[in-house]
Amino acid sequence: MAYDEDLANRIRELLADEEGVTEKKMFGGLAFLLHGNMAVAASREGGILVRSDPKDPVPEGAELAIMRGRPMDGWLRVGPGRLRTRPQLVKWTQVGFDYARTLSPKS
């Protein structure tokens, strides 16, 4: 399954004024990176992957991402049902970008 292009366009629209954002096809989806650090991605499994502080508990509305059968601390999966409205998408995109801002830029 390919990532949801409409969802990717909605994310792109939210990030239009954000400096240092690039896009990269990763994991079968489309990732949005801030200064080289992945923040969010439109997932091939539907919904988005969100980068988060691995020390924080998993927030309501998300679940810990499972990759290759292993839970991945610091990565959240948010299903498409929780991304229908602009405020919902803003909330989760903000989580990913807030955490990515704490990371050192990659060259």
C-alpha positions in Angstrom: 0.0 0.0 0.0 1.3 3.4 -0.9 1.1 6.4 1.5 -1.9 8.7 1.4 -0.9 11.5 -1.0 -3.8 13.7 0.2 -2.5 13.3 3.8 1.0 14.1 2.6 -0.3 17.3 0.9 -2.1 18.3 4.0 1.1 17.9 6.0 3.1 19.8 3.3 0.5 22.7 3.5 1.0 22.9 7.3 4.7 23.1 6.9 4.8 25.6 4.1 6.3 28.4 6.2 8.6 26.2 8.3 12.3 26.7 7.4 14.6 23.7 7.1 11.9 21.2 6.1 12.7 18.6 3.4 10.9 15.6 2.2 12.2 12.1 1.6 10.7 8.8 0.6 11.4 6.4 3.5 9.9 3.1 4.8 7.4 3.1 1.9 6.0 6.5 3.0 6.9 10.1 2.7 8.9 11.6 5.6 9.1 15.3 6.5 12.5 16.2 8.0 13.6 19.2 10.0 17.3 20.0 9.4 17.8 16.4 8.4 15.9 14.8 11.3 12.7 13.0 10.6 9.7 14.6 12.4 6.6 13.0 10.8 5.8 10.7 7.9 2.8 9.8 5.9 2.9 6.1 6.4 2.3 3.4 3.8 0.2 1.6 6.5 -2.1 4.6 6.7 -2.0 7.5 9.1 1.3 9.0 10.2 4.5 8.1 12.1 5.5 10.8 14.6 8.9 11.3 16.2 8.6 11.9 19.9 10.7 11.9 23.0 11.4 8.3 23.9 11.2 9.2 27.6 7.6 10.5 27.3 4.6 8.2 27.8 2.6 7.3 24.7 -0.1 10.0 24.5 -3.8 9.2 24.1 -4.7 8.8 20.5 -1.4 7.3 19.5 0.3 3.9 19.9 3.9 3.0 20.0 5.1 2.2 16.5 6.1 -1.4 15.7 8.8 -1.8 13.0 9.9 -5.2 11.9 8.0 -6.7 14.8 9.7 -4.6 17.5 8.3 -1.7 19.4 10.2 1.5 18.7 10.6 3.9 21.6 10.4 7.5 20.3 8.1 6.7 17.4 4.3 6.9 17.5 1.7 5.7 15.1 -1.4 7.8 14.7 -4.2 6.2 12.6 -6.1 8.1 9.9 -9.2 8.3 12.0 -7.4 10.7 14.3 -6.2 12.9 11.5 -9.5 13.9 9.8 -9.5 17.5 10.9 -6.9 20.2 10.5 -6.5 20.6 14.4 -5.9 16.9 14.8 -3.2 16.9 12.1 -1.7 20.1 13.6 -1.5 18.5 17.0 0.4 15.4 15.9 2.6 17.3 13.4 3.6 19.7 16.2 4.6 16.7 18.5 7.0 15.5 15.8 8.4 18.9 15.0 8.8 20.0 18.6 10.9 16.9 19.2 12.9 17.3 16.0 13.8 20.9 17.1 15.6 19.4 20.1 18.0 17.4 17.9 21.2 18.6 16.4 20.9 19.4 12.7 22.3 16.7 10.3 24.6 17.8 7.5 
